[in-house]
Amino acid sequence: MNSLTAALKLRSLLKMHDHSVQQLQHLDETIQSLDFKISTRSEEGYISGGYQLILRKGVVQGIRETFDMYRRVKWEQIQDCVNGIISDLQGEINSPPSNTNQDSFSEATGPESSFESFSMEFCELHRGS
């Protein structure tokens, strides 16, 4: 992976990660607002409106969990990209680049490993742990 390609990939991953963090903050604010509305409705005795708010809160929490999983996957990809850049730069300093370094990097960060980590997170989320 050349330096320009790695830099562009890293910038793209950082933008995606930052966007997901912004969305998580917005969703946290929405959950807090819904919590306040739910507590206000329960104090006033409006059960049906409170039930609808509880359903909305559940949907927002589900969306938040999805964004959090997405954020974690992007963070892992950022770490993989940074490690790849570092190993490439160390290879350029210490010795001429070889194909074995690139192959070991692609094996460690291939689609299977990303898919496995995402699948494990989904299973943990589904089990409620």
Secondary structure, DSSP 8 states (H G I E B T S, - for coil): --HHHHHHHHHHHHHHHHHHHHHHHHHHHHHHHHHHHHHHHHHHT-HHHHHHHHHHHHHHHHHHHHHHHHHHHHHHHHHHHHHHHHHHHHHHHHS---HHHHHHHHHHTSHHHHHHHHHHHHHHHHHT-
